[in-house]
Structure formats: C-alpha cells, structure tokens
C-alpha cells in the first residue's frame, strides 16, 4: 500500500497519551477511506472480505473508547482490541497489495 494502515503512527494507538487518541481517530478515518475505495470499485462484499467483516473497525472503535475514558474497557481489553486490530490491519494490507493493487491505495 502507498499509505500503509499499519505504520509508526499505528503503534501510538497502544500508548496512553493524547497522541494515542489522535492516532486512533486518524486511523479510523484512513480505514473509512479504504472502505470507500474498495466499495466503489469492488462492492460491499469485498469490503467485508478484505477488512475482516467489520471487526477491524470495531476493534479500533473500542480502542478509541478506551482513550476517551470509557470505564467499560480496561487496560487488558485495550491490548486485546489493539492486538487484534493490528493483526487484521496487516492482513488487510497484504490482501490489498496482492489482490487489489489497481485501487492505488
């Protein structure tokens, strides 16, 4: 991918400072752009297949809730969501690079 989803900024999501929240918000925005690009060219089924059936987005949203101070998500939950999202993001990048290079992402 020209602009990887999983990059140095992504690693900031796991931290506990103001940058973590901003990084999470930025990655959610970038994910939305990727979803839109895939949907426009290949349809919603492809979005689901490439981006883990919405679980990647949900995991990032949970990370954001943690950074917003949600008492429902503790440190362990945060790390579980972060680690899952990281794995799903890397897999999505692999699929995009190998099967959807024409998208120019």
Buried (B, 14 or more C-beta within 10 A) or exposed (E): BEEBBBBEBBEBBBEEEEEBBBBBBBBBEBBEEBBEBBBEEBEEEBBBBBBBEEBBBBBBBBBBBBBEEEEEBEEEBBEBBBEBBBBBBBBBBEBBBEEBEEBEB
